[in-house]
Structure formats: C-alpha cells, structure tokens
Amino acid sequence: MRKIPAALAVLGLVTVGLAGCSMPGSSSDCSRPAVSDADVMDLIDVTGDTDEQPEVDMYTPLRAPHLAYEDVVVGDGTPITAQNQLMVVDVALFSGATGEPLVATAYDGDLSSVTSPAQWTTNFPGFEDALHCATDGSRIAVALSPDDMADGVAKGFGLEDDDTAVAVVDVRKVYLPAADGANQFNSGFGLPTVVRAPDGRPGLIIPDGAPPTDVVVQTLKKGTGEKVTGDQPVRVHYTGVVWGENEAFDSTWDGEPASVTLDGVVPGFAQALEGQTVGSQVLVVVPPDQGYGDEAQGAIPAGSTLVFVIDILGLDVAPEE
C-alpha cells in the first residue's frame, strides 16, 4: 500500500487537533432527485416485496437514450457518497428488449457479501450516478443505455450492442465512508495532532519529544451507532504512523476499509476499539509492549511506538460457528 505523508500536505487540510471538526460531504450535503427522467421511468413498473426479487413490467422494446433511474422505495439509512464506500446490495437485471429477467443475486438476506460502488461500476458505469446519494433501505430502478454498460457486458447477458438493460438495486446495508460522530473535546499536551482532508482522510503530525509509555486512547468523534464488543468484525479506515517518523507505514484510505477482529490486531489497537461506537474516530498511541514489541514488522522497526487514527464505519456479520 502506498505510503502517505504523515501530515499529508497540510495545505488544503483542516487542522483539528484533538477536538475534531465536521466532515465536508456529509449526508447533510447529499441531494438526489426521486426520478431522474420521468419520460423513461414511466415506462417501467417495479413491484413486490423489497426482501424478494422484484417483479418488473415495462413497455418493450425499451430504448433508453441515456441513464435514467427512479427511487421506488426510499430508505432512511446512510447515503452512498463515495465510490469505495462499502455496501450490501441485491441486484436483478432485465432485458429492455423483451422485459425478461436476465440474472439476479440470491435475495437470501445474507449481509456478508460486502461490495462497493466501484466494484459494480466496472461493468455498469451508470451505477455511479444511479447510486450516488441512494440510502440504506432503498429500492432503485435503473434504465441502462448501451453507454452505461462496459464493453462486452450486454453481449455477455445475451443482449444486442444497442439494447437497454433495466436493473433493480435493493440497498441492504451501507457502511459510513468516514467517521461522522459528534466532535469531542480532548486535552493532551504532547500528543499527536490530527488533520483531515475534505473526504475525511486523516493525517498525523507527531510532536517532538518522547512518546507516552502507556496506551493512550482519545475519542475525537463520538458516533451513535452500534457498540464494538468483539462479537462481530469491525469495518475501519485507519492510518498508522511510527512515533518519530514522517510517513505512514499503512493506510486503508488508499483502498477499501479493512475488516478487523479484536483478537486479530495488536492489543493497543484492540483496546482503542473495544466499547467504541460506529461513527466514532479514535486516536490511539500504542507503546511497544502493546504493539509489536521487540520484533520488527515490515516497515515498522523493532521497539516502535505506534500511532493510529481509526474511523469506525460499521460492524460486519458475525461469522458462523
């Protein structure tokens, strides 16, 4: 994973110290039309329980000149605002030429099949606009023009190159793109300072001087979601820096969030997570005896004190026994 400067390029970042600030691009900034093109979507009727595969009636052959979508059901959960944001969806695809179903996900209630918009837009670029600001619990009907499908995708489903496809997307679960909790006041002279980019990506400015000899945990943002108990894996974004270094040794912000368990991370990291709530952002300083000790670990020298900023984005389904 590409290293990033610990302080990032402070130009363009907001210095939040240990108190934090609100993240631009939060759900309050999200707007979305219920119907993007009524002329197209009036030709498509979607019915059925959202927990089951939808029934779709349409005027055929349907020819959509461009992407169109309609929110058949509007959920009240977290909105999708980033391409690498994690979600669980069921999708059913229909032929615009015949109205017949082509393929569908299992619709079995399984919430463990976590994907992201970026994964779906590889084959269906039109999903980027169709899912933007869609909320957890929504059902969205999407008319995909030939330009809204990647080369070869239509043919793979038995469609002609100029055919339209109709997708129904049921949004089962949406993870947060970044911590969205309330800012917390912290005092702590000599501790690292956190800076955030507009998308929530944090950087760390490590002060001069010796690090603490005990684990220090500070909650920068306090979320209102589920509590981390260790019974379920936790989805997190994190950035880690060795005390005294200028670059991060690891960061999930270059890709998708990580799924971690409390017994699968170093003790200090686990201590920072346990008891916290989804939506929280946590700063933790981990001395060597609660990290990797006297053993070097990749880019981390032996005897290092580690500093992490952790965004708690959601809880995964607990693995089956």
C-alpha positions in Angstrom: 0.0 0.0 0.0 1.4 3.4 -1.0 2.8 5.4 1.9 1.3 8.9 2.5 3.0 11.8 4.3 2.1 11.7 8.0 1.0 15.3 8.0 -0.3 15.0 4.4 0.1 18.2 2.5 -1.3 20.4 5.2 -2.3 22.9 2.5 -6.0 22.2 1.9 -6.5 20.2 5.1 -8.3 21.3 8.2 -6.2 21.1 11.3 -8.5 19.7 14.0 -6.0 18.8 16.7 -7.7 16.6 19.3 -11.1 18.2 19.1 -12.1 17.4 15.5 -14.5 19.1 13.1 -17.4 18.2 10.8 -16.6 16.5 7.6 -17.5 18.2 4.3 -19.5 16.0 2.1 -21.6 14.5 4.9 -25.1 13.2 4.4 -26.5 16.7 5.1 -24.9 17.8 1.8 -26.4 15.0 -0.2 -29.3 15.7 -2.6 -30.9 13.3 -5.1 -33.9 13.6 -7.4 -36.5 10.9 -6.8 -36.8 10.4 -10.6 -34.0 11.5 -12.9 -36.1 11.2 -16.2 -39.8 10.6 -15.8 -40.3 10.0 -19.6 -38.1 6.9 -19.4 -39.0 5.7 -15.9 -42.8 5.9 -16.5 -42.3 3.0 -18.9 -41.1 0.8 -16.1 -43.2 -0.6 -13.2 -41.5 -2.3 -10.3 -43.5 -4.2 -7.7 -43.0 -6.8 -5.0 -41.5 -7.0 -1.5 -38.1 -5.4 -1.3 -36.8 -8.6 0.5 -37.6 -10.6 -2.6 -36.7 -10.5 -6.2 -38.7 -7.7 -7.9 -41.4 -8.1 -10.5 -40.9 -5.7 -13.4 -43.3 -4.8 -16.1 -42.1 -2.5 -18.9 -43.1 -1.3 -22.4 -41.0 -3.3 -24.8 -38.8 -2.9 -26.6 -37.5 -0.3 -24.2 -34.8 2.0 -25.6 -33.3 4.4 -23.1 -31.3 7.1 -24.8 -29.3 7.7 -21.6 -29.1 6.7 -18.0 -32.4 7.1 -16.0 -33.3 6.0 -12.5 -36.2 6.2 -10.0 -36.3 5.6 -6.3 -39.1 3.1 -6.0 -38.6 2.9 -2.2 -36.6 5.5 -0.3 -34.8 4.2 2.8 -33.8 6.4 5.8 -30.3 5.0 6.4 -26.8 6.0 5.5 -26.4 7.5 2.0 -23.8 6.3 -0.6 -21.5 9.2 -1.2 -18.1 7.6 -2.2 -17.0 5.1 -4.8 -15.0 3.0 -2.3 -17.8 3.1 0.3 -18.9 -0.3 1.4 -22.4 -1.6 1.0 -24.5 -4.8 0.6 -26.9 -4.8 -2.3 -29.2 -7.2 -4.2 -29.5 -6.6 -7.9 -31.8 -8.0 -10.5 -31.2 -7.4 -14.2 -33.8 -7.4 -17.0 -33.8 -7.2 -20.8 -35.1 -3.9 -22.1 -35.8 -5.7 -25.4 -38.1 -8.4 -24.0 -38.7 -7.5 -20.4 -37.5 -10.9 -19.4 -35.2 -11.4 -16.3 -31.6 -12.0 -17.1 -29.8 -12.6 -13.8 -30.1 -11.7 -10.1 -28.3 -12.0 -6.9 -29.5 -14.5 -4.3 -32.0 -12.3 -2.4 -31.5 -14.6 0.6 -31.0 -11.9 3.3 -27.2 -12.6 3.5 -25.4 -9.4 4.6 -21.9 -10.8 4.4 -21.5 -10.1 0.7 -19.9 -6.7 1.0 -19.1 -4.7 -2.1 -18.6 -1.1 -3.2 -20.0 1.1 -6.0 -16.5 0.9 -7.6 -16.8 -2.8 -8.0 -20.2 -2.5 -9.7 -19.2 0.4 -12.0 -16.5 -1.8 -13.6 -19.3 -3.5 -15.6 -22.1 -0.9 -15.1 -20.6 2.6 -15.2 -24.1 4.0 -15.0 -24.4 2.8 -11.4 -22.1 5.6 -10.3 -24.8 8.2 -10.9 -27.7 5.9 -10.2 -26.4 5.0 -6.7 -25.0 8.4 -5.7 -26.8 9.6 -2.5 -29.0 6.5 -2.5 -29.8 5.5 1.1 -29.7 2.3 3.1 -33.1 0.6 2.7 -33.8 2.0 -0.8 -35.0 0.2 -3.9 -33.9 1.8 -7.2 -35.0 1.1 -10.7 -32.3 1.9 -13.3 -32.6 2.1 -17.1 -29.1 1.4 -18.5 -28.4 2.7 -22.0 -25.7 0.9 -24.0 -23.3 3.6 -22.9 -24.0 2.7 -19.3 -22.6 -0.8 -19.6 -18.9 -1.7 -20.2 -17.8 -3.2 -23.5 -18.9 -6.8 -23.8 -21.3 -6.8 -20.8 -24.5 -6.5 -22.9 -23.4 -9.4 -25.1 -22.5 -11.5 -22.1 -26.1 -11.3 -21.0 -27.4 -12.1 -24.4 -28.3 -8.5 -25.3 -27.5 -6.7 -28.6 -25.0 -3.9 -28.5 -27.7 -1.3 -28.8 -30.1 -2.9 -26.2 -31.2 -1.3 -23.0 -31.0 -3.2 -19.7 -33.1 -2.5 -16.6 -31.7 -3.1 -13.2 -33.4 -3.1 -9.8 -31.0 -2.4 -6.9 -32.1 -3.1 -3.4 -29.7 -1.4 -0.9 -29.5 -3.7 2.1 -26.7 -2.0 4.1 -24.4 1.0 3.8 -21.3 1.5 5.8 -20.1 5.0 6.6 -17.5 6.5 4.3 -15.8 8.1 7.3 -16.5 8.8 11.0 -19.5 11.1 11.3 -19.9 11.4 15.1 -20.0 14.5 17.3 -16.7 16.2 17.9 -15.2 15.6 21.3 -13.1 18.0 23.3 -9.7 16.5 24.4 -6.8 18.0 26.1 -3.4 16.3 25.9 -0.2 18.3 25.7 2.5 16.5 23.7 0.1 14.1 21.9 -0.2 13.9 18.1 -2.4 16.3 16.1 -4.9 15.0 13.5 -5.6 16.8 10.2 -8.4 15.8 7.8 -8.9 16.2 4.1 -12.3 17.0 2.8 -13.1 13.3 2.3 -12.3 12.6 5.9 -8.8 11.1 5.3 -6.7 11.8 8.3 -3.1 12.6 8.7 -1.0 12.7 11.8 1.5 15.3 13.0 3.8 13.7 15.6 5.2 16.1 18.1 8.8 16.2 19.2 9.7 14.5 22.4 9.3 11.1 23.9 6.1 9.1 23.4 3.9 8.0 26.3 4.8 4.7 27.9 1.2 3.6 28.4 -1.6 3.2 25.9 -3.4 6.5 25.3 -6.9 6.4 23.7 -8.8 9.6 22.8 -12.2 9.7 21.1 -12.1 12.5 18.5 -15.6 11.9 17.2 -18.3 10.1 19.1 -20.7 8.1 16.9 -24.2 7.0 17.8 -24.1 3.6 16.1 -23.7 0.1 17.4 -21.1 -0.7 20.1 -17.9 -2.6 19.3 -18.0 -5.7 21.6 -15.7 -8.0 19.8 -18.6 -10.4 18.9 -18.6 -9.1 15.3 -15.7 -8.0 12.9 -15.4 -4.2 12.7 -15.0 -2.2 9.4 -12.5 0.5 9.9 -10.4 3.0 8.0 -7.1 3.7 9.7 -3.8 5.4 9.3 -0.8 4.3 11.2 2.5 6.1 11.9 5.6 5.2 13.9 6.3 7.8 16.5 9.2 9.9 15.2 8.6 9.1 11.5 7.2 11.4 8.8 5.3 8.9 6.7 2.5 6.4 7.4 3.5 2.8 7.4 0.0 1.8 6.4 -3.3 3.3 5.5 -6.6 1.8 4.3 -7.6 5.2 2.8 -5.8 4.2 -0.4 -8.3 1.5 -1.0 -11.3 0.0 0.8 -11.9 -0.2 4.6 -10.5 -3.2 6.5 -12.5 -5.8 8.4 -10.7 -6.5 11.7 -11.4 -8.5 14.8 -10.2 -7.6 18.3 -8.2 -10.8 18.6 -6.6 -10.2 15.2 -4.9 -6.8 15.9 -2.2 -5.7 18.3 -3.5 -5.3 21.9 -3.3 -1.5 21.9 -5.4 -1.3 18.6 -8.0 -3.6 20.1 -8.1 -1.6 23.3 -8.9 1.5 21.2 -11.8 -0.2 19.5 -13.5 -2.1 22.3 -16.5 -0.2 23.7 -16.5 2.4 21.0 -19.5 3.1 18.7 -19.9 3.1 15.0 -19.4 6.6 13.6 -16.5 7.3 16.1 -13.0 8.4 15.3 -10.3 7.3 17.7 -6.7 8.3 18.2 -4.5 5.8 20.0 -0.8 5.8 20.9 0.5 2.2 21.3 3.8 1.6 23.2 5.9 -1.3 22.1 4.7 -3.7 24.7 1.1 -3.3 23.4 2.2 -3.3 19.8 4.9 -5.4 18.1 7.4 -5.4 20.9 11.0 -6.0 20.1 10.1 -7.6 16.8 10.4 -5.7 13.5 7.2 -5.9 11.4 7.6 -4.9 7.8 8.3 -1.2 7.7 7.9 -1.0 11.5 11.2 -1.1 13.4 11.6 -3.2 16.5 10.6 -1.3 19.7 8.4 1.2 17.9 5.6 3.2 19.5 2.7 3.3 17.0 0.1 6.0 16.5 -3.2 5.2 14.8 -6.3 7.2 13.8 -9.2 4.8 13.4 -12.6 5.6 11.8 -15.2 3.0 12.9 -17.5 2.6 9.9 -19.8 -0.4 10.7 -20.0 -3.9 12.0 -19.8 -6.9 9.8 -22.0 -10.0 10.2 -20.6 -12.3 12.8 -19.0 -15.5 11.3 -21.0 -18.7 11.6 -19.8 -21.1 14.3 
